[in-house]
Amino acid sequence: MRNKTDPLSAPRDDELEQIRTQLHALIGDQIKKADPDASLTVLGAGRDDVEPGRNFLSVLDQGGWSVPNWPVEYGGRGVAPSEVALISRALFDFEQPDLYPFLVSLHVVGPALIEYASTEQKTRWLPAIRSGKEIWCQLFSEPGAGSDLANVSTRAVRDGDGWLVTGQKVWTSRAHYSRWGLLLARTDADVTKHAGITAFAIDMAAKGVDVRSLVQMNGDAHFSEVFLDEVFVPDVDRIAELGQGWAIARSALAHERGAISATNTGMGIPIDRLTDLAKTSGPVRRDAAMSVYLESEVARLTARRARSGSSDLGPTGSAAKLRGSAVFKHTANCGLGILGMASIASEDKTDTEPDQEDELSVSEDWGTLFLTSPSISIRGGTDEIQRNIVGERGLGLPPEPRVDRDKSFRDQV
Ligand SMILES: Cc1cc2nc3c(=O)[nH]c(=O)nc-3n(C[C@H](O)[C@H](O)[C@H](O)COP(=O)(O)OP(=O)(O)OC[C@H]3O[C@@H](n4cnc5c(N)ncnc54)[C@H](O)[C@@H]3O)c2cc1C
């Protein structure tokens, strides 16, 4: 008999079927069934149309299905991560728009707000996040603060009933259509760097916010530099107490790792497409695809283990992200290997016969996947940083030397 407490025990087909039945009854007549031949979506690559995602989420929002992991009182279903995974699988029955533009709002900012925002703030912000109406971005990284995020130098200075925020953020995903940003800013330079950071919600349409898109190597311009020039942020939009920003950042980053590591959902690894592609190939490529398939199973189980643990995703979330990043890259490499040169040399379509178009679009999808795949090892914390977390917090290895830990931020710069 299956051990109900063991997250790695046999697949839960009966539970999956129950969820499917509930979902089909709820949204079956509002959302089309999935088309197995639809093109791949690669982490939002190339897509800027967020309306289909909004419509989808607003339908799911009925009954808490857009954020099943959120507590019921905030519009979720309050279910365990393992059940969230089953819901994600059941949703594959339907034609899903690309939900990647909403990932930060739903799975990073939302949970951090639930943990740290005031009741008034939660009432104000969470409903529009859940339904996809308002997208949030994460204004954390700066030119001098990436892996060493506590080094943020964007400053917030008290001004009457609010704050004036000045500085520069970078790599801010989806900033160009975000309504709000979860911002980390320095409010005190005389304490240690981790202690002097405060979190705010910043209105992305406020005077002094300048968003400039950056072009990525896959051709997208989905992340930006954000310049902040004396932007007024009312104190009612400060999240939690002064100096609590680092705790909020850690919570958001742990949720981000969890979301990205949710293999086959958050990352959208098209392993089934790879196995289909491999069927058209010779034994050597099929063997390579089989190895990637096995690796993806290990990644899926690692992600499941991470999701089924305590709410502190910590080292297990990092391990799952590492596995997921590796398998994402290997899937893309393997697909490209099968398709050969066509997959990277398919830009000029001027002489294309109509019957070749489908083939080209498949190649382009895999080309995009390949060019997007290295970013997984960077976004949400690099592979090296995840290994540090696994080493120090999971395996108990000696920590890296951190000479700046006890100095005030002002004394370091
Ligand atoms: C597609 C994408 C989307 C992103 N979206 C967002 C977003 O929405 N919001 C946001 O705030 N940020 C975002 N980021 C930024 C991302 O979080 C940072 O790029 C990441 O934290 C690394 O920071 P960095 O680029 O400054 O590199 P650095 O920190 O300068 O690191 C450079 C290299 O040094 C290595 N390194 C650094 N420190 C150590 C160490 N202690 N031990 C071992 N190796 C180390 C790193 O692993 C890396 O290889 C995004 C990045 C990408 C690629």
PDBQT file of the ligand as one rigid body, heavy atoms in Angstrom, charges set to zero:
ROOT
HETATM    1  C1  LIG A 501      16.291  36.130 -17.049  1.00  0.00    +0.000 C 
HETATM    2  C2  LIG A 501      16.594  36.820 -15.763  1.00  0.00    +0.000 A 
HETATM    3  C3  LIG A 501      15.578  37.433 -15.067  1.00  0.00    +0.000 A 
HETATM    4  C4  LIG A 501      15.864  38.118 -13.890  1.00  0.00    +0.000 A 
HETATM    5  N1  LIG A 501      14.816  38.755 -13.234  1.00  0.00    +0.000 NA
HETATM    6  C5  LIG A 501      15.097  39.477 -12.132  1.00  0.00    +0.000 A 
HETATM    7  C6  LIG A 501      14.055  40.228 -11.499  1.00  0.00    +0.000 A 
HETATM    8  O1  LIG A 501      12.897  40.217 -11.926  1.00  0.00    +0.000 OA
HETATM    9  N2  LIG A 501      14.360  40.990 -10.430  1.00  0.00    +0.000 N 
HETATM   10  C7  LIG A 501      15.619  41.042  -9.914  1.00  0.00    +0.000 A 
HETATM   11  O2  LIG A 501      15.811  41.733  -8.929  1.00  0.00    +0.000 OA
HETATM   12  N3  LIG A 501      16.641  40.349 -10.491  1.00  0.00    +0.000 NA
HETATM   13  C8  LIG A 501      16.391  39.569 -11.587  1.00  0.00    +0.000 A 
HETATM   14  N4  LIG A 501      17.409  38.866 -12.198  1.00  0.00    +0.000 N 
HETATM   15  C9  LIG A 501      18.766  39.031 -11.674  1.00  0.00    +0.000 C 
HETATM   16  C10 LIG A 501      19.357  37.799 -11.013  1.00  0.00    +0.000 C 
HETATM   17  O3  LIG A 501      18.752  37.549  -9.781  1.00  0.00    +0.000 OA
HETATM   18  C11 LIG A 501      20.870  38.078 -10.893  1.00  0.00    +0.000 C 
HETATM   19  O4  LIG A 501      21.384  38.095 -12.210  1.00  0.00    +0.000 OA
HETATM   20  C12 LIG A 501      21.587  37.041 -10.082  1.00  0.00    +0.000 C 
HETATM   21  O5  LIG A 501      21.237  37.153  -8.743  1.00  0.00    +0.000 OA
HETATM   22  C13 LIG A 501      23.110  37.160 -10.243  1.00  0.00    +0.000 C 
HETATM   23  O6  LIG A 501      23.530  38.442  -9.977  1.00  0.00    +0.000 OA
HETATM   24  P1  LIG A 501      24.529  39.213 -10.959  1.00  0.00    +0.000 P 
HETATM   25  O7  LIG A 501      23.958  39.099 -12.350  1.00  0.00    +0.000 OA
HETATM   26  O8  LIG A 501      24.758  40.577 -10.418  1.00  0.00    +0.000 OA
HETATM   27  O9  LIG A 501      25.859  38.383 -10.955  1.00  0.00    +0.000 OA
HETATM   28  P2  LIG A 501      27.029  38.455  -9.860  1.00  0.00    +0.000 P 
HETATM   29  O10 LIG A 501      26.449  38.410  -8.497  1.00  0.00    +0.000 OA
HETATM   30  O11 LIG A 501      27.924  39.612 -10.192  1.00  0.00    +0.000 OA
HETATM   31  O12 LIG A 501      27.795  37.103 -10.117  1.00  0.00    +0.000 OA
HETATM   32  C14 LIG A 501      28.731  36.926 -11.200  1.00  0.00    +0.000 C 
HETATM   33  C15 LIG A 501      29.253  35.514 -11.137  1.00  0.00    +0.000 C 
HETATM   34  O13 LIG A 501      29.971  35.302  -9.897  1.00  0.00    +0.000 OA
HETATM   35  C16 LIG A 501      29.440  34.183  -9.206  1.00  0.00    +0.000 C 
HETATM   36  N5  LIG A 501      29.431  34.439  -7.764  1.00  0.00    +0.000 N 
HETATM   37  C17 LIG A 501      29.035  35.578  -7.138  1.00  0.00    +0.000 A 
HETATM   38  N6  LIG A 501      29.158  35.441  -5.801  1.00  0.00    +0.000 NA
HETATM   39  C18 LIG A 501      29.619  34.182  -5.567  1.00  0.00    +0.000 A 
HETATM   40  C19 LIG A 501      29.932  33.436  -4.394  1.00  0.00    +0.000 A 
HETATM   41  N7  LIG A 501      29.770  33.970  -3.174  1.00  0.00    +0.000 N 
HETATM   42  N8  LIG A 501      30.351  32.162  -4.539  1.00  0.00    +0.000 NA
HETATM   43  C20 LIG A 501      30.513  31.600  -5.777  1.00  0.00    +0.000 A 
HETATM   44  N9  LIG A 501      30.243  32.272  -6.938  1.00  0.00    +0.000 NA
HETATM   45  C21 LIG A 501      29.792  33.532  -6.827  1.00  0.00    +0.000 A 
HETATM   46  C22 LIG A 501      28.009  34.051  -9.708  1.00  0.00    +0.000 C 
HETATM   47  O14 LIG A 501      27.522  32.732  -9.553  1.00  0.00    +0.000 OA
HETATM   48  C23 LIG A 501      28.141  34.454 -11.166  1.00  0.00    +0.000 C 
HETATM   49  O15 LIG A 501      28.590  33.353 -11.932  1.00  0.00    +0.000 OA
HETATM   50  C24 LIG A 501      17.176  38.173 -13.383  1.00  0.00    +0.000 A 
HETATM   51  C25 LIG A 501      18.210  37.534 -14.084  1.00  0.00    +0.000 A 
HETATM   52  C26 LIG A 501      17.922  36.863 -15.253  1.00  0.00    +0.000 A 
HETATM   53  C27 LIG A 501      19.057  36.187 -15.995  1.00  0.00    +0.000 C 
ENDROOT
TORSDOF 0
